[in-house]
């Protein structure tokens, strides 16, 4: 499967992440339950990220437990909007509204900001573009730094 490509005029734009989120995600990836999974792309993203303290993050950044409004433009130019919350695997409920950080689209959303977009491979060789339209809730901006 082709990896998502960030569309910010660079192949790999600067990625800003919460230090706390990165520590929790790395601990998750190192736990026995997830060791056998293909997490190389997520690990690469974490390694190249610039880390900041949670209270220093911009409020339009997708962090763990952030709820964002995302527009999806399919290869046939049809547009759909979804409200997604980026969660840890234990909080994913299969509803499609809570996206696990271990799902490819979840790891791709981490660190995006309002206005950012990514091209995303779809079944059958099609692709879609995901664009962050708004951040509805971000724990850090709400002062909930320990979620």
DSSP file (Angstrom, degrees, kcal/mol; ACC not computed):
  #  RESIDUE AA STRUCTURE BP1 BP2  ACC     N-H-->O    O-->H-N    N-H-->O    O-->H-N    TCO  KAPPA ALPHA  PHI   PSI    X-CA   Y-CA   Z-CA
    1    1 A X              0   0    0      0, 0.0     2,-0.1     0, 0.0     0, 0.0   0.000 360.0 360.0 360.0 136.4    0.0    0.0    0.0
    2    2 A X        -     0   0    0      1,-0.1   119,-0.3     3,-0.0     2,-0.2  -0.458 360.0-118.2 -71.5 140.3    1.3    3.4   -0.9
    3    3 A X        -     0   0    0     -2,-0.1    -1,-0.1     1,-0.1     2,-0.0  -0.496  33.5-101.0 -77.6 148.5    2.1    5.8    2.0
    4    4 A X        -     0   0    0     -2,-0.2     2,-0.5   100,-0.1   116,-0.2  -0.358  32.9-142.5 -66.3 150.7    0.2    9.0    2.3
    5    5 A X  E     -A  119   0A   0    114,-1.1   114,-1.7    -3,-0.1     2,-0.2  -0.970  11.1-129.1-119.3 124.3    2.0   12.1    1.1
    6    6 A X  E     -A  118   0A   0      5,-0.7     2,-0.6    -2,-0.5   112,-0.2  -0.478  15.1-145.8 -69.4 141.3    1.6   15.4    3.0
    7    7 A X        +     0   0    0    110,-2.4   110,-0.2    -2,-0.2     4,-0.1  -0.523  59.6 115.9-112.2  64.5    0.7   18.2    0.6
    8    8 A X  S    S-     0   0    0      2,-0.8    -1,-0.1    -2,-0.6     3,-0.1  -0.187  98.5 -86.3-122.1  39.9    2.5   21.3    2.0
    9    9 A X  S    S+     0   0    0      1,-0.1     2,-0.3    -3,-0.1    -2,-0.1   0.473 112.3  74.3  69.5   3.7    4.9   22.0   -0.9
   10   10 A X  S    S-     0   0    0     -4,-0.1    -2,-0.8     1,-0.1     3,-0.5  -0.965  83.0-127.0-136.9 154.6    7.4   19.5    0.6
   11   11 A X  S    S+     0   0    0     -2,-0.3    -5,-0.7     1,-0.3     2,-0.4   0.914 108.6  20.0 -67.6 -39.6    7.4   15.8    0.7
   12   12 A X  S    S-     0   0    0     -7,-0.1    -1,-0.3    -3,-0.1     3,-0.1  -0.773  83.0-167.4-131.4  87.8    7.9   15.8    4.5
   13   13 A X        -     0   0    0     -3,-0.5    -4,-0.1    -2,-0.4    -7,-0.0  -0.213  44.2 -72.2 -67.6 164.7    6.9   19.1    6.0
   14   14 A X        -     0   0    0      1,-0.1     2,-0.6    35,-0.1    -1,-0.2  -0.340  50.4-149.7 -56.8 135.4    7.8   20.0    9.6
   15   15 A X        -     0   0    0     33,-0.4    35,-3.5    -3,-0.1     2,-0.5  -0.956   7.9-162.6-116.6 118.3    5.7   17.9   12.0
   16   16 A X  E     +f   50   0B   0     -2,-0.6     2,-0.3    95,-0.5    35,-0.2  -0.882  18.2 169.7-102.5 126.6    4.9   19.4   15.4
   17   17 A X  E     -f   51   0B   0     33,-2.5    35,-2.0    -2,-0.5     2,-0.3  -0.926  38.7 -98.6-134.2 158.3    3.7   16.9   18.0
   18   18 A X  E  >  -f   52   0B   0     -2,-0.3     4,-2.4    33,-0.2    35,-0.2  -0.580  24.6-138.5 -72.7 134.2    3.1   16.9   21.7
   19   19 A X  H  > S+     0   0    0     33,-2.7     4,-2.2    -2,-0.3     5,-0.2   0.901 106.2  51.2 -58.7 -41.3    5.9   15.5   23.8
   20   20 A X  H  > S+     0   0    0     32,-0.3     4,-2.2     2,-0.2    -1,-0.2   0.915 108.9  49.9 -65.3 -44.1    3.3   13.7   25.9
   21   21 A X  H  > S+     0   0    0      1,-0.2     4,-2.8     2,-0.2     5,-0.2   0.927 110.9  49.8 -59.4 -45.4    1.6   12.2   22.9
   22   22 A X  H  X S+     0   0    0     -4,-2.4     4,-2.8     1,-0.2     5,-0.2   0.916 110.2  49.8 -62.7 -43.3    4.8   10.9   21.5
   23   23 A X  H  X S+     0   0    0     -4,-2.2     4,-2.0     1,-0.2    -1,-0.2   0.916 114.0  45.6 -61.0 -42.6    5.9    9.3   24.8
   24   24 A X  H  X S+     0   0    0     -4,-2.2     4,-2.1     2,-0.2    -2,-0.2   0.896 113.9  48.0 -69.0 -40.2    2.5    7.6   25.1
   25   25 A X  H  X S+     0   0    0     -4,-2.8     4,-2.7     2,-0.2    -2,-0.2   0.915 111.2  50.5 -67.4 -42.4    2.5    6.4   21.4
   26   26 A X  H  X S+     0   0    0     -4,-2.8     4,-1.7    -5,-0.2    -2,-0.2   0.908 110.5  49.7 -62.4 -40.8    6.0    5.1   21.7
   27   27 A X  H  X S+     0   0    0     -4,-2.0     4,-0.6    -5,-0.2    -1,-0.2   0.899 111.2  50.2 -63.1 -40.2    5.1    3.2   24.9
   28   28 A X  H >< S+     0   0    0     -4,-2.1     3,-1.1     1,-0.2     6,-0.4   0.936 110.2  49.0 -61.2 -47.9    2.1    1.8   23.0
   29   29 A X  H 3< S+     0   0    0     -4,-2.7    -1,-0.2     1,-0.3    -2,-0.2   0.801 111.6  50.1 -64.9 -28.9    4.2    0.7   20.0
   30   30 A X  H 3< S+     0   0    0     -4,-1.7    -1,-0.3    -5,-0.2    -2,-0.2   0.545  87.9 105.7 -86.3  -7.7    6.7   -1.0   22.4
   31   31 A X  S XX S-     0   0    0     -3,-1.1     3,-1.5    -4,-0.6     4,-0.8  -0.424  82.8-116.7 -73.1 149.2    4.0   -2.9   24.3
   32   32 A X  G >4 S+     0   0    0      1,-0.3     3,-0.5     2,-0.2     4,-0.4   0.816 110.3  63.7 -55.3 -33.2    3.8   -6.7   23.5
   33   33 A X  G 34 S+     0   0    0      1,-0.2    -1,-0.3     2,-0.1     3,-0.1   0.774 115.3  28.5 -64.5 -26.1    0.2   -6.3   22.1
   34   34 A X  G X4 S+     0   0    0     -3,-1.5     3,-1.2    -6,-0.4    -1,-0.2   0.373  88.9 100.7-118.0   3.4    1.4   -4.1   19.2
   35   35 A X  T << S+     0   0    0     -4,-0.8     4,-0.2    -3,-0.5    -2,-0.1   0.841  83.2  50.8 -60.8 -35.7    5.0   -5.2   18.6
   36   36 A X  T 3  S+     0   0    0     -4,-0.4    -1,-0.3     2,-0.1    -2,-0.1   0.551  89.1 103.8 -82.3  -6.6    4.2   -7.4   15.6
   37   37 A X  S <  S-     0   0    0     -3,-1.2     2,-1.4    -8,-0.1    -3,-0.0  -0.369  84.4-106.9 -76.5 154.5    2.2   -4.7   13.8
   38   38 A X        +     0   0    0      1,-0.2     3,-0.1    -2,-0.1     4,-0.1  -0.684  60.1 146.6 -80.8  95.9    3.6   -2.8   10.8
   39   39 A X     >  +     0   0    0     -2,-1.4     4,-2.7    -4,-0.2     5,-0.2   0.116  26.5 115.6-117.7  17.9    4.1    0.5   12.5
   40   40 A X  H  > S+     0   0    0      1,-0.2     4,-2.4     2,-0.2     5,-0.2   0.893  76.5  50.2 -59.1 -42.7    7.2    1.6   10.6
   41   41 A X  H  > S+     0   0    0      1,-0.2     4,-2.0     2,-0.2    -1,-0.2   0.911 112.5  47.0 -64.5 -41.9    5.5    4.6    9.0
   42   42 A X  H  > S+     0   0    0      2,-0.2     4,-2.3     1,-0.2    -1,-0.2   0.915 111.5  51.1 -65.8 -42.2    4.2    5.9   12.3
   43   43 A X  H  X S+     0   0    0     -4,-2.7     4,-2.3     1,-0.2    -2,-0.2   0.902 108.8  51.9 -61.3 -40.4    7.6    5.4   14.0
   44   44 A X  H  X S+     0   0    0     -4,-2.4     4,-1.7    -5,-0.2    -1,-0.2   0.909 108.7  50.8 -62.0 -41.8    9.2    7.4   11.2
   45   45 A X  H  X S+     0   0    0     -4,-2.0     4,-0.7     1,-0.2    -2,-0.2   0.923 110.9  48.7 -61.4 -44.1    6.8   10.2   11.7
   46   46 A X  H >< S+     0   0    0     -4,-2.3     3,-0.6     1,-0.2    -1,-0.2   0.887 109.6  52.8 -63.2 -39.2    7.5   10.3   15.4
   47   47 A X  H 3< S+     0   0    0     -4,-2.3    -1,-0.2     1,-0.2    -2,-0.2   0.836 112.0  43.9 -67.4 -33.1   11.3   10.3   14.8
   48   48 A X  H 3< S+     0   0    0     -4,-1.7   -33,-0.4    -5,-0.1    -1,-0.2   0.521  92.6 112.0 -90.6  -4.4   11.2   13.3   12.5
   49   49 A X    <<  -     0   0    0     -4,-0.7     2,-0.5    -3,-0.6   -33,-0.2  -0.321  65.9-131.0 -74.0 149.4    8.8   15.3   14.6
   50   50 A X  E     -f   16   0B   0    -35,-3.5   -33,-2.5    -2,-0.0     2,-0.3  -0.875  31.6-141.1 -91.4 129.1    9.6   18.5   16.5
   51   51 A X  E     +f   17   0B   0     -2,-0.5     2,-0.3   -35,-0.2   -33,-0.2  -0.719  22.8 177.5-100.1 144.6    8.3   18.1   20.0
   52   52 A X  E     -f   18   0B   0    -35,-2.0   -33,-2.7    -2,-0.3   -32,-0.3  -0.960  37.7 -96.4-137.5 156.1    6.6   20.7   22.1
   53   53 A X    >   -     0   0    0     -2,-0.3     3,-2.3   -35,-0.2     4,-0.3  -0.454  41.7-113.5 -67.8 146.2    5.1   20.8   25.6
   54   54 A X  G >  S+     0   0    0      1,-0.3     3,-1.3     2,-0.2    -1,-0.1   0.842 115.2  54.8 -53.0 -38.8    1.3   20.4   25.4
   55   55 A X  G 3  S+     0   0    0      1,-0.2    -1,-0.3    88,-0.1    -2,-0.0   0.518 104.7  56.3 -76.7  -1.7    0.5   23.9   26.7
   56   56 A X  G <  S+     0   0    0     -3,-2.3    -1,-0.2     2,-0.1     2,-0.2   0.320  82.0 112.0-107.4   6.1    2.7   25.3   23.9
   57   57 A X  S <  S-     0   0    0     -3,-1.3     2,-0.1    -4,-0.3   -39,-0.0  -0.538  74.1-109.5 -83.1 144.7    0.8   23.7   21.0
   58   58 A X    >   -     0   0    0     -2,-0.2     3,-1.3     1,-0.1    83,-0.1  -0.454  26.2-124.5 -67.7 146.1   -1.3   25.8   18.5
   59   59 A X  T 3  S+     0   0    0      1,-0.3    -1,-0.1    -2,-0.1    82,-0.1   0.575 105.5  61.4 -71.9  -8.6   -5.0   25.2   18.9
   60   60 A X  T 3  S+     0   0    0     54,-0.1    54,-1.4     2,-0.1     2,-0.4   0.198  81.6 107.0-101.3  17.0   -5.5   24.1   15.2
   61   61 A X  B <  S-G  113   0C   0     -3,-1.3     2,-0.7    52,-0.2    52,-0.2  -0.776  72.3-123.8 -97.8 136.1   -3.1   21.1   15.5
   62   62 A X        +     0   0    0     50,-3.1    49,-2.6    -2,-0.4     2,-0.2  -0.719  43.5 161.5 -82.1 116.3   -4.4   17.6   15.5
   63   63 A X    >   -     0   0    0     -2,-0.7     3,-1.7    47,-0.2    23,-0.3  -0.598  52.0 -56.5-117.5-179.3   -3.1   15.8   18.6
   64   64 A X  T 3  S+     0   0    0      1,-0.3    75,-0.4    -2,-0.2    23,-0.2  -0.416 126.8  15.8 -63.2 138.4   -4.3   12.7   20.3
   65   65 A X  T 3  S+     0   0    0     21,-3.7     2,-0.3     1,-0.3    -1,-0.3   0.588  92.3 142.9  70.5  14.6   -8.0   12.9   21.3
   66   66 A X    <   -     0   0    0     -3,-1.7    20,-2.2    20,-0.3     2,-0.5  -0.649  43.3-145.8 -81.0 140.2   -8.6   15.9   19.0
   67   67 A X  E     +CB  85 137A   0     70,-2.4    69,-2.1    -2,-0.3    70,-1.8  -0.943  26.2 176.8-105.9 125.4  -11.9   16.0   17.1
   68   68 A X  E     -CB  84 135A   0     16,-3.0    16,-2.7    -2,-0.5     2,-0.6  -0.940  33.5-125.6-131.3 150.1  -11.5   17.6   13.6
   69   69 A X  E     -CB  83 134A   0     65,-2.6    64,-2.9    -2,-0.3    65,-1.4  -0.864  35.9-171.0 -92.2 121.6  -13.8   18.2   10.7
   70   70 A X  E     -CB  82 132A   0     12,-3.3    12,-2.8    -2,-0.6     2,-0.5  -0.946  15.0-148.9-121.5 133.8  -12.2   16.6    7.6
   71   71 A X  E     -CB  81 131A   0     60,-3.0    60,-2.6    -2,-0.4     2,-0.5  -0.861  10.6-159.9 -99.8 134.3  -13.2   16.9    4.0
   72   72 A X  E     -CB  80 130A   0      8,-3.4     8,-2.0    -2,-0.5     2,-0.6  -0.969   4.6-168.4-116.6 121.4  -12.6   14.0    1.7
   73   73 A X  E     -CB  79 129A   0     56,-2.6    56,-2.5    -2,-0.5     6,-0.2  -0.940  17.3-148.6-109.0 111.5  -12.4   14.5   -2.0
   74   74 A X  E >   - B   0 128A   0      4,-2.6     3,-2.5    -2,-0.6    54,-0.2  -0.253  30.9 -99.7 -74.2 164.4  -12.5   11.2   -3.8
   75   75 A X  T 3  S+     0   0    0     52,-0.6    -1,-0.1     1,-0.3    53,-0.1   0.747 125.8  58.5 -57.3 -25.2  -10.8   10.7   -7.2
   76   76 A X  T 3  S-     0   0    0      2,-0.1    -1,-0.3     1,-0.0     3,-0.1   0.287 121.0-110.6 -88.5  11.5  -14.2   11.1   -8.9
   77   77 A X    <   +     0   0    0     -3,-2.5     2,-0.3     1,-0.3    -2,-0.1   0.538  69.4 145.0  73.3  10.2  -14.3   14.6   -7.3
   78   78 A X        -     0   0    0      1,-0.0    -4,-2.6    -5,-0.0     2,-0.4  -0.603  37.7-146.7 -76.3 142.5  -17.2   13.7   -4.9
   79   79 A X  E     +C   73   0A   0     -2,-0.3     2,-0.3    -6,-0.2    -6,-0.2  -0.897  21.4 172.0-116.9 139.9  -16.8   15.5   -1.6
   80   80 A X  E     -C   72   0A   0     -8,-2.0    -8,-3.4    -2,-0.4     2,-0.4  -0.985  19.1-144.7-140.1 148.4  -17.8   14.4    1.9
   81   81 A X  E     -C   71   0A   0     -2,-0.3     2,-0.4   -10,-0.2   -10,-0.2  -0.938  17.6-177.5-116.2 141.7  -17.2   15.8    5.3
   82   82 A X  E     -C   70   0A   0    -12,-2.8   -12,-3.3    -2,-0.4     2,-0.7  -0.986  24.5-138.7-135.4 143.7  -16.5   13.7    8.4
   83   83 A X  E     -C   69   0A   0     -2,-0.4     2,-0.4   -14,-0.2   -14,-0.2  -0.930  34.7-178.8-101.1 117.7  -16.0   14.6   12.0
   84   84 A X  E     -C   68   0A   0    -16,-2.7   -16,-3.0    -2,-0.7     2,-0.5  -0.902  21.6-154.2-121.6 144.2  -13.2   12.4   13.3
   85   85 A X  E     -Cd  67  98A   0     12,-2.9    14,-2.8    -2,-0.4     2,-0.6  -0.983  18.3-137.1-116.7 126.4  -11.6   12.0   16.7
   86   86 A X  E     + d   0  99A   0    -20,-2.2   -21,-3.7    -2,-0.5   -20,-0.3  -0.729  39.0 168.5 -84.5 118.7   -8.0   10.6   16.8
   87   87 A X  E     - d   0 100A   0     12,-2.8    14,-2.3    -2,-0.6    15,-0.2  -0.792  40.1 -98.1-130.4 166.2   -7.8    8.1   19.6
   88   88 A X    >>  -     0   0    0     -2,-0.3     3,-2.1    12,-0.2     4,-0.6  -0.505  50.5-102.1 -75.7 156.1   -5.7    5.4   21.2
   89   89 A X  G >4 S+     0   0    0      1,-0.3     3,-1.2     2,-0.2    -1,-0.1   0.832 120.5  60.8 -53.0 -36.8   -6.7    1.8   20.1
   90   90 A X  G 34 S+     0   0    0      1,-0.3    -1,-0.3     3,-0.0    10,-0.0   0.749 106.6  47.5 -63.4 -22.6   -8.5    1.2   23.4
   91   91 A X  G <4 S+     0   0    0     -3,-2.1     2,-0.3     8,-0.0    -1,-0.3   0.485  83.7 108.7 -98.5  -4.9  -10.8    4.1   22.7
   92   92 A X    <<  -     0   0    0     -3,-1.2     7,-0.1    -4,-0.6    -6,-0.0  -0.584  43.3-177.3 -74.2 130.3  -11.7    3.1   19.1
   93   93 A X        -     0   0    0     -2,-0.3    -1,-0.1     5,-0.2     6,-0.1   0.326  43.7-112.1-114.4   7.0  -15.2    1.9   19.0
   94   94 A X  S    S+     0   0    0      4,-0.4    -2,-0.1     1,-0.1     5,-0.1   0.523  84.3 119.1  77.5   4.3  -15.6    0.9   15.3
   95   95 A X  S    S-     0   0    0      3,-0.1     4,-0.1     1,-0.1    -1,-0.1   0.687  79.4-123.5 -76.3 -17.5  -18.0    3.7   14.6
   96   96 A X  S    S+     0   0    0      2,-0.4     3,-0.1   -12,-0.0    -1,-0.1   0.231  99.9  84.5  89.5 -14.7  -15.8    5.4   12.1
   97   97 A X  S    S+     0   0    0      1,-0.2   -12,-2.9   -13,-0.1     2,-0.6   0.732  84.3  57.2 -88.9 -25.5  -16.0    8.5   14.1
   98   98 A X  E    S-d   85   0A   0    -14,-0.2     2,-0.5   -12,-0.1    -2,-0.4  -0.933  76.0-164.4-109.3 113.9  -13.1    7.5   16.4
   99   99 A X  E     -d   86   0A   0    -14,-2.8   -12,-2.8    -2,-0.6     2,-0.1  -0.866  16.1-128.6-105.3 123.9  -10.0    6.7   14.4
  100  100 A X  E >   -d   87   0A   0     -2,-0.5     3,-1.4   -14,-0.2     6,-0.4  -0.404  12.7-129.7 -69.2 142.7   -7.2    4.8   16.0
  101  101 A X  T 3  S+     0   0    0    -14,-2.3     6,-0.2     1,-0.3    -1,-0.1   0.745 110.7  60.0 -60.5 -23.3   -3.7    6.2   15.8
  102  102 A X  T 3  S+     0   0    0    -15,-0.2    -1,-0.3     4,-0.1     2,-0.2   0.599  84.3  92.4 -84.3 -11.1   -2.6    2.7   14.6
  103  103 A X  S <> S-     0   0    0     -3,-1.4     4,-2.4     1,-0.1     3,-0.4  -0.608  89.2-119.1 -76.3 143.8   -4.9    2.9   11.6
  104  104 A X  H  > S+     0   0    0      1,-0.3     4,-1.6    -2,-0.2    -1,-0.1   0.881 114.9  47.7 -53.4 -41.3   -3.1    4.3    8.5
  105  105 A X  H  > S+     0   0    0      2,-0.2     4,-1.7     1,-0.2    -1,-0.3   0.849 110.0  54.7 -70.4 -31.0   -5.4    7.3    8.3
  106  106 A X  H  > S+     0   0    0     -3,-0.4     4,-1.5    -6,-0.4    -2,-0.2   0.942 108.9  45.4 -65.1 -47.8   -5.1    8.0   12.0
  107  107 A X  H  < S+     0   0    0     -4,-2.4    -1,-0.2    -7,-0.2    -2,-0.2   0.822 111.9  54.1 -66.2 -28.8   -1.3    8.1   11.9
  108  108 A X  H  < S+     0   0    0     -4,-1.6    -1,-0.2    -5,-0.3    -2,-0.2   0.844 106.7  51.2 -72.0 -32.8   -1.5   10.3    8.8
  109  109 A X  H >< S+     0   0    0     -4,-1.7     3,-2.3    -3,-0.2   -47,-0.2   0.807  83.7 105.3 -74.2 -29.8   -3.8   12.8   10.6
  110  110 A X  T 3< S+     0   0    0     -4,-1.5   -47,-0.2     1,-0.3     3,-0.1  -0.304  90.8  11.6 -57.0 124.8   -1.5   13.2   13.6
  111  111 A X  T 3  S+     0   0    0    -49,-2.6   -95,-0.5     1,-0.3    -1,-0.3   0.353  92.6 132.3  90.5  -5.7    0.2   16.6   13.4
  112  112 A X    <   -     0   0    0     -3,-2.3   -50,-3.1   -50,-0.1    -1,-0.3  -0.448  41.8-150.8 -74.7 155.1   -1.8   18.1   10.6
  113  113 A X  B >   -G   61   0C   0    -52,-0.2     3,-2.6    -2,-0.1    19,-0.3  -0.799  36.2 -70.6-120.4 164.6   -3.2   21.6   11.1
  114  114 A X  T 3  S+     0   0    0    -54,-1.4    19,-0.2    -2,-0.3     3,-0.1  -0.321 124.6  25.6 -54.3 131.0   -6.3   23.3    9.8
  115  115 A X  T 3  S+     0   0    0     17,-3.0    -1,-0.3     1,-0.4     2,-0.1   0.113  94.9 119.7  96.7 -19.8   -5.8   23.9    6.0
  116  116 A X    <   -     0   0    0     -3,-2.6    16,-2.6    16,-0.1    -1,-0.4  -0.430  41.3-172.7 -74.7 152.6   -3.3   20.9    5.6
  117  117 A X  E     - E   0 131A   0     14,-0.2  -110,-2.4  -110,-0.2     2,-0.3  -0.973  11.7-160.7-142.8 159.1   -4.2   18.1    3.3
  118  118 A X  E     -AE   6 130A   0     12,-2.4    12,-2.9    -2,-0.3     2,-0.4  -0.979  22.4-123.7-135.6 149.2   -2.9   14.7    2.4
  119  119 A X  E     -AE   5 129A   0   -114,-1.7  -114,-1.1    -2,-0.3     2,-0.4  -0.795  31.9-161.7 -89.3 137.4   -3.4   12.4   -0.6
  120  120 A X  E     - E   0 128A   0      8,-4.1     8,-2.9    -2,-0.4     2,-0.1  -0.980  15.8-125.2-129.3 125.6   -4.7    9.1    0.5
  121  121 A X  E     - E   0 127A   0     -2,-0.4     6,-0.3  -119,-0.3     2,-0.3  -0.443  29.6-166.0 -68.7 139.9   -4.6    5.8   -1.5
  122  122 A X    >   -     0   0    0      4,-3.3     3,-0.9    -2,-0.1     4,-0.2  -0.757  32.8 -76.2-118.7 165.4   -8.0    4.1   -1.8
  123  123 A X  G >  S+     0   0    0     -2,-0.3     3,-0.9     1,-0.2    -1,-0.1  -0.260 114.2  32.4 -58.7 149.8   -9.0    0.6   -2.9
  124  124 A X  G 3  S-     0   0    0      1,-0.2    -1,-0.2    -3,-0.1     3,-0.1   0.668 131.2 -70.6  77.8  17.3   -8.8   -0.1   -6.6
  125  125 A X  G <  S+     0   0    0     -3,-0.9    -1,-0.2     1,-0.3    -2,-0.2   0.481  98.9 130.6  80.1   1.0   -5.9    2.2   -7.3
  126  126 A X    <   -     0   0    0     -3,-0.9    -4,-3.3    -4,-0.2     2,-0.3  -0.334  42.4-150.9 -78.2 167.8   -8.0    5.4   -6.7
  127  127 A X  E     - E   0 121A   0     -6,-0.3   -52,-0.6    -3,-0.1     2,-0.3  -0.961   6.9-160.9-137.0 160.2   -6.9    8.1   -4.4
  128  128 A X  E     -BE  74 120A   0     -8,-2.9    -8,-4.1    -2,-0.3     2,-0.5  -0.936  16.5-130.5-133.4 156.7   -8.6   10.7   -2.2
  129  129 A X  E     -BE  73 119A   0    -56,-2.5   -56,-2.6    -2,-0.3     2,-0.5  -0.953  16.6-158.7-110.9 125.9   -7.5   14.0   -0.7
  130  130 A X  E     -BE  72 118A   0    -12,-2.9   -12,-2.4    -2,-0.5     2,-0.4  -0.892  11.9-174.1-102.2 130.8   -8.2   14.5    3.0
  131  131 A X  E     -BE  71 117A   0    -60,-2.6   -60,-3.0    -2,-0.5     2,-0.7  -0.990  24.6-129.3-129.3 133.5   -8.2   18.1    4.1
  132  132 A X  E     +B   70   0A   0    -16,-2.6   -17,-3.0    -2,-0.4   -62,-0.2  -0.714  28.8 173.4 -82.3 116.1   -8.5   19.4    7.7
  133  133 A X  E     -     0   0A   0    -64,-2.9     2,-0.3    -2,-0.7   -63,-0.2   0.818  61.4 -11.0 -92.0 -36.2  -11.3   22.0    7.7
  134  134 A X  E     -B   69   0A   0    -65,-1.4   -65,-2.6   -20,-0.0     2,-0.7  -0.990  51.8-128.1-161.2 152.7  -11.5   22.7   11.4
  135  135 A X  E     -B   68   0A   0     -2,-0.3   -67,-0.3   -67,-0.2     3,-0.2  -0.954  23.9-178.3-105.0 114.4  -10.4   21.5   14.8
  136  136 A X  E    S+     0   0A   0    -69,-2.1     2,-0.3    -2,-0.7   -68,-0.2   0.826  70.5   5.4 -81.8 -34.5  -13.6   21.2   16.9
  137  137 A X  E     +B   67   0A   0    -70,-1.8   -70,-2.4   -78,-0.0     2,-0.4  -0.968  57.3 179.2-153.2 132.8  -11.9   20.1   20.1
  138  138 A X     >  -     0   0    0     -2,-0.3     4,-1.8   -72,-0.2     3,-0.2  -0.983  24.5-143.2-133.5 123.8   -8.2   19.8   21.1
  139  139 A X  T  4>S+     0   0    0     -2,-0.4     5,-2.8   -75,-0.4     4,-0.4   0.881 100.7  52.3 -54.7 -41.6   -7.5   18.6   24.7
  140  140 A X  T >45S+     0   0    0      1,-0.2     3,-1.2     3,-0.2    -1,-0.2   0.919 109.9  47.6 -63.2 -43.5   -4.4   20.9   25.0
  141  141 A X  T 345S+     0   0    0      1,-0.3    -1,-0.2    -3,-0.2    -2,-0.2   0.805 111.1  52.9 -66.6 -29.2   -6.4   24.0   24.0
  142  142 A X  T 3<5S-     0   0    0     -4,-1.8    -1,-0.3     2,-0.1    -2,-0.2   0.440 118.3-112.8 -85.2  -0.4   -9.2   23.0   26.4
  143  143 A X  T < 5S+     0   0    0     -3,-1.2     2,-1.1    -4,-0.4    -3,-0.2   0.631  79.7 128.7  78.6  13.6   -6.6   22.7   29.3
  144  144 A X    > < +     0   0    0     -5,-2.8     3,-0.9    -6,-0.2    -1,-0.2  -0.665  23.6 161.2-100.6  76.6   -7.1   19.0   29.5
  145  145 A X  T 3   +     0   0    0     -2,-1.1    -1,-0.2     1,-0.2    -5,-0.1   0.514  63.0  56.5 -80.9  -4.9   -3.4   18.1   29.3
  146  146 A X  T 3         0   0    0      1,-0.2    -1,-0.2    -3,-0.1    -2,-0.0   0.135 360.0 360.0-116.0  22.0   -3.7   14.6   30.8
  147  147 A X    <         0   0    0     -3,-0.9    -1,-0.2   -83,-0.1    -2,-0.1   0.483 360.0 360.0 -74.1 360.0   -6.2   12.9   28.4
